[in-house]
Amino acid sequence: MSNILAAIGRGQIRVLDARVKARRRIFDYYRNALDGIPGIEFMAEVPYGKSNRWLTVVLITPEEFGVDCVMIQQALEAENIEARPVWKPMHMQPVFDVLGHKAEGRRHKQGKSQKRYKARPGEIRSAVVNEFHPSTVSRATGQAG
């Protein structure tokens, strides 16, 4: 690591706690505003750690929500809100599928998480939504912000 990178890192460490708290507040706002809407699911926090919530990941199930991820992205883009498809976990990427064997370390039946991330032709299952203004939640959900 260069001296410049070390200095930048030291400067960022000083504000890290405040930034993580802000991101967690943003996530909590989204979850509270959109909780209970069919077809919207937030990535849960694991019991053995604490997420920094740098990205707010939302799983959209089009059959339940009523529109697909592409339509949501377009609506958010019209409001100048960044959103994009989320990536599949590394071990499920096609590059790691060698002769039909996933890079999982051992063979086992497909679990719930594997089925969730399984690619379907022409389908985008979820979007990553970074930040957006509370009034956008109100307009998108019809609920007061």
N, C-alpha and C positions, 0 to 999 in steps of 0.2 A: 504494500500500500504506500502510495506516495505521501509526502508531507502535506500536500494540498488536500488530498482525500481525507487524511486523518484530521485535519483542521475542520473540514466541512462536517465530518462525522461527529466531532466533539461539539460543534455548534448545534447540530441537530439533536444530539442526546439531551441537551439542556431543555429543549422544548418537546421532547418525545411524549412525556406523560400528558401534557396538555393536548397535543394533537390526537393521541389515542382516545382520550376522554371525549374530545369533540366528535371523532368518528363514531364512537359508541353511542353518543347522544343522537347523531344523525340516523344511525341504524335503528335505535329505539323509536325515534319519531316515525320512520317508515313503517316499522312493524306495528306500532300502535295505530297508525292511520289506516293501514291496509289489512289488519288482522280480521279474520273471519270472512273475507271475500273469497268465495269458491274459486279454486284454480290458482291461487297465489300462495306460495310457500317460501319461507325464508330459510336460509341455511342455519341450522342449529349450532349452538356453541357446544363443544365437546366437554364432557365432565372433567377431563384431565388437563384442561388448559383454559386460557382466556384469549379470545380473539381480539386482534387490534381493529377489526372491522374496517380495514382499509378499503375494501370493496364491499358493497352491499349486494349480495347475490340473491336473486329472486328466481325461483323455479315457477314457470308458467305452464299450466296444463290447459291447452287451448279448448279442449272439450268441456272443461268445467268453467273456465273464465269467460269464454265466448269469443275471444279473438286470439290470434297467434302472436308470437314474439315479433315477427316482422312488422305487424300493424302497430304494436306497442312502441317499437323502436321509431317508427315513422312519426307517431304522435308525439313522442318525447323530443325527437329531433326538431319538430316544428316549434317546440317551446325552448329550443337551444339547450336541451338536456342531453348529456352524453349517455349513451347506452350501447351495448354490444353483446353479441352472443358470448356465453361463457364457454370456456374450454373444457374438454373432457380430461379426467385425471391422466397423468402421464402414462401409467401402466396400461391404459386402455386406448392409447393412441395407435393408429394403424402401423406406424413404424416399428412398434414393439410386438406386433403379431407375427411371429415367425413360425411358418408351417402350421398355422392354426392354433398355436399355443401362446396364450397371453403371458406377458412377463409378470407373473404373480408369485413366483417362488414355489407354489404348490398348486395342485389341481383341486378344485372344489366346485360345487354347484354355484350357478349364478345367484347372488344374493340380491336384496332389494336395491342396494346402491349401484350394483353393476347393471341391473335392468334400467334404472333411472338414466344412466349415462350412455346406454347403448344407442348408437347412431341409427336413425331411421332415414331412409332416402327422402330428401326434400323437406325434412322437418328440423326446425330449430326448437329445442325444448325449453331453453331458459335464456335469460338475459342478465347482464350485469348492469345495474343502475348505480352510477356514482352518486352525485349530489344533485338535488333539485330543490327549488324553493317550496316552502310549505303551501303556498297558494296553488301550486301545480297539483299537489295531492288533492286539494279541495276540488279543483276542476275535473281531475281524472276520476275521482270517486263519488263526487256529488256530496261529499261530507265537508263540514266546516273545518278549516285548518288551524 
